[in-house]
Amino acid sequence: MFREFYEEYEGATGNTYRQTPIAEAAGRGQPVVCTSPITYQGHAAVQSDIDNFKAALAGKNPVEAFIPAVAPGTIELQRKNEYYSTDEEYLFAIADAMREEYKAIVDSGFLLQIDDPRVVTQYGMPDPAPAIEEYRKFAELRVEAINHALEGIPEDRVRYHLCWGSWHGPHVTDVPLKDIVDIILRVRAGAYCVEAANPRHGHEWQVWENVKLPDGKILIPGVVAHTTNLVEHPELVAQRIATYARMLGRENVIAGTDCGFSQGAFTPRVHSSIMWAKLQALTEGAALATERLW
């Protein structure tokens, strides 16, 4: 689907969207393969991130600050298993290892944000897409692995982020939020971050008319999109915030971005000047909404 678009887009950007990360790595002669027991090796790296973030926040006195870490299921799907007897065993071995990183972040005083794009993006990769019930089983196991990794970590120190991918493509095969929202809410987190601003998912505020946000939990809807260079007007941002606040309660909503503006350090989707303009619009819109809701 949209073959002509992707051929031109990949040629212009150098990025490949139609292959899995494993296939991409294999094409470069660098397959990422698990061949021995999984143990956590990132202690120095995560401590460096923690130290750098603390230095950046010095003198700023933020209300809250979070550090993201990837979900076990997203790691699993980006690497090939040649050691564990089953994919489930492999997945839970990753969860055991990642618990160390999660605990390090929380123990340092920061909130932990679990980034888990693959729990929904995987739906649109097979052609044809799987049946919804089949896919729900896939997602349920990945959520079980997250909760396994989060054992011992207080829910109110965790945010859970999912998105339908940051590539600037059609996204016509995205799994609808309504089909997996109940599974997402099983993640033992205090807040849930979802895409809600881009053209493919902007209508899904309606899902929350029929789904109850669990007591004590917070929804972080995206009110500025990462999929366009157009900078949202603060009034639109305020409208979006107010829509969710009226449904869920003003104290249960935090305004957010749909996703990160850069998939990685070397794959920016939006120019940094536009990123900052969008964050400014988010700030101004949130101020307007706060004034009106309180």
C-alpha positions in Angstrom: 0.0 0.0 0.0 1.3 3.5 -1.0 4.3 1.9 -2.6 5.1 4.9 -4.8 5.0 7.2 -1.8 7.4 5.1 0.3 9.8 4.6 -2.6 10.1 8.3 -3.1 10.1 9.1 0.6 12.8 6.5 1.5 14.9 7.7 -1.4 14.7 11.3 -0.1 15.2 10.6 3.6 17.3 7.5 3.6 15.0 5.9 6.1 13.2 2.6 5.5 9.7 2.1 6.9 8.4 -1.0 5.2 10.9 -3.4 6.8 11.2 -4.5 10.4 14.4 -3.4 12.3 15.6 -7.0 12.1 15.3 -6.9 8.3 17.0 -3.5 8.1 19.9 -4.7 10.2 20.2 -7.9 8.2 20.3 -5.9 5.1 23.3 -3.9 6.4 25.0 -7.1 7.4 24.4 -6.4 11.1 21.6 -8.7 12.4 20.6 -8.2 16.0 20.4 -11.7 17.5 20.0 -13.1 21.0 22.4 -16.1 21.4 22.9 -16.3 25.2 21.1 -15.6 28.5 20.0 -12.0 28.7 21.4 -9.8 31.5 21.3 -6.1 32.0 24.5 -4.2 30.9 23.3 -0.6 30.9 24.1 0.5 34.4 26.7 3.1 33.4 24.6 4.4 30.5 21.4 4.9 32.6 23.4 6.5 35.4 24.9 8.9 32.8 21.4 9.8 31.6 20.3 10.4 35.2 23.3 12.5 36.1 23.0 14.6 32.9 19.3 15.2 33.4 19.8 16.2 37.0 22.4 18.7 35.9 20.1 20.1 33.2 17.3 20.6 35.8 19.5 22.2 38.4 17.9 25.5 39.6 14.7 24.8 37.5 12.5 23.3 40.3 10.1 21.4 38.0 6.9 19.9 39.5 7.8 16.5 38.0 10.4 15.1 35.6 10.5 11.8 33.9 13.1 9.6 32.0 11.8 7.3 29.3 12.9 3.6 29.0 11.8 1.1 26.4 9.2 -1.6 27.0 10.2 -5.3 26.9 7.9 -6.0 24.0 9.4 -3.2 21.9 12.9 -4.6 22.5 11.7 -8.2 21.8 10.3 -7.3 18.4 13.4 -5.5 17.3 15.7 -8.4 17.9 15.8 -12.0 16.8 15.7 -14.8 19.4 18.0 -17.8 18.8 18.6 -18.8 22.4 15.3 -19.1 24.3 13.0 -22.0 23.6 9.9 -19.8 23.2 9.3 -16.2 22.3 7.4 -15.8 25.6 10.4 -17.0 27.6 12.6 -14.6 25.6 10.2 -11.7 26.3 10.1 -12.3 30.0 13.9 -12.6 30.2 14.0 -9.1 28.7 11.5 -7.9 31.3 13.7 -9.3 34.1 16.7 -7.4 32.7 14.9 -4.1 32.1 13.5 -4.1 35.7 17.0 -3.0 36.7 16.9 0.1 34.5 13.4 0.9 35.5 14.3 0.7 39.2 17.4 2.9 38.7 15.3 5.6 37.2 12.7 5.6 39.9 15.2 5.2 42.7 17.0 8.4 41.4 13.8 10.4 42.1 12.5 10.7 38.6 9.3 9.3 37.1 9.7 6.4 34.8 8.0 6.6 31.4 7.7 3.2 29.6 7.8 3.8 25.8 6.0 1.1 24.0 5.2 1.9 20.3 5.3 -1.7 19.2 2.3 -2.7 21.2 0.2 -1.0 18.5 2.5 -0.4 15.5 3.0 -4.2 15.1 -0.7 -4.5 14.0 -0.1 -2.7 10.7 3.1 -4.6 9.7 1.7 -7.9 8.4 -0.3 -7.8 5.2 -3.1 -8.5 5.7 -3.4 -7.3 9.3 -4.3 -9.9 11.9 -7.8 -10.3 13.3 -8.5 -8.0 16.2 -8.9 -10.9 18.7 -5.6 -12.4 17.6 -3.9 -9.1 18.0 -5.4 -8.5 21.4 -3.7 -11.8 22.6 -0.4 -10.5 21.2 -0.9 -7.2 23.1 -2.0 -8.8 26.3 1.2 -10.9 26.6 3.3 -7.8 26.1 1.4 -6.0 28.8 1.9 -8.9 31.1 5.6 -8.6 30.5 5.6 -4.9 31.3 3.8 -5.6 34.6 6.3 -8.3 35.4 9.2 -5.8 34.8 7.4 -3.2 37.0 7.1 -5.5 40.0 8.1 -3.6 43.2 7.8 -0.2 41.5 5.0 2.1 42.7 2.3 2.8 40.1 2.3 6.5 40.8 6.0 6.7 39.7 5.2 5.2 36.2 3.8 6.7 33.0 3.0 4.5 30.0 3.4 5.9 26.5 2.2 4.2 23.4 2.1 5.6 19.9 1.4 4.4 16.3 4.9 5.3 15.1 6.6 8.5 14.3 7.2 8.1 10.6 5.4 10.7 8.4 3.3 8.3 6.4 -0.4 7.6 5.7 -1.0 5.4 8.9 -4.2 3.9 7.4 -3.5 0.5 9.0 -3.3 1.8 12.6 -5.2 -0.4 15.1 -8.0 1.7 16.5 -7.6 2.8 20.2 -11.1 1.4 21.0 -10.0 -2.1 20.2 -7.1 -2.2 22.6 -7.8 0.5 25.2 -8.9 -1.9 27.9 -5.6 -3.9 27.5 -3.6 -0.7 27.8 -5.3 0.3 31.0 -4.0 -3.0 32.5 -0.5 -1.6 32.6 0.4 -0.9 36.2 1.0 2.8 35.7 -0.3 6.0 37.2 -0.6 7.8 33.8 -1.2 6.8 30.2 0.1 8.9 27.3 -1.7 8.4 24.0 -1.7 10.1 20.6 -4.7 12.4 20.3 -3.7 15.3 18.1 -2.8 13.9 14.7 -5.3 13.5 11.8 -5.5 9.7 12.2 -6.2 9.7 16.0 -7.6 13.1 16.7 -11.2 11.7 16.8 -10.4 9.1 19.4 -11.4 11.4 22.3 -14.8 9.8 21.7 -13.4 6.5 23.1 -13.4 8.0 26.6 -17.1 8.6 26.4 -17.6 4.9 26.8 -14.4 3.9 28.7 -13.9 4.8 32.3 -10.4 5.9 33.3 -9.6 4.0 36.5 -9.8 5.9 39.8 -6.6 7.7 40.6 -5.2 7.4 37.1 -4.3 10.2 34.7 -4.6 10.5 31.0 -2.0 12.4 29.0 -3.5 13.0 25.6 -1.3 14.4 22.9 -2.5 18.0 22.1 0.3 18.8 19.6 1.3 16.4 16.9 4.7 15.1 15.9 3.6 14.3 12.4 3.4 17.8 10.9 5.5 20.9 10.7 2.3 23.0 11.2 2.4 24.6 14.7 -0.8 24.2 16.5 -2.6 27.4 17.6 -2.8 27.8 21.4 -6.6 28.0 21.2 -6.8 24.6 19.5 -4.5 23.2 22.2 -6.8 24.6 24.9 -9.9 23.2 23.1 -8.3 19.7 23.1 -7.4 19.9 26.7 -10.9 21.1 27.7 -12.5 18.2 25.8 -10.7 15.6 27.8 -11.0 17.5 31.1 -14.8 17.7 30.8 -15.1 14.0 30.2 -12.5 12.7 32.7 -12.2 15.5 35.2 -9.8 18.4 35.1 -7.6 16.9 37.8 -7.2 13.7 35.7 -5.7 15.2 32.6 -2.2 16.4 31.7 -1.5 17.9 28.3 1.2 16.2 26.3 2.7 15.7 22.9 1.6 12.8 20.6 5.1 11.4 20.6 8.7 12.5 20.5 9.7 14.7 17.6 12.7 12.6 16.9 12.7 8.8 16.7 16.3 8.8 17.7 19.4 10.9 17.9 20.0 10.5 14.2 16.4 10.5 12.8 14.8 13.8 13.6 11.2 14.1 12.2 10.7 17.8 12.9 13.3 20.6 12.9 14.3 21.7 16.4 13.1 25.2 15.9 9.6 23.9 15.1 9.8 21.5 18.1 10.3 24.4 20.4 7.5 26.4 18.8 5.1 23.5 19.3 6.1 23.2 22.9 5.5 26.9 23.3 2.0 26.5 21.8 1.5 23.6 24.2 2.4 25.8 27.2 0.3 28.7 26.1 -2.7 26.4 25.3 -2.4 24.7 28.7 -2.4 28.1 30.4 -5.6 29.1 28.6 -7.3 25.8 29.5 -6.2 26.1 33.1 -7.7 29.6 33.3 -11.0 28.4 31.9 -11.3 25.2 33.8 -10.4 26.6 37.1 
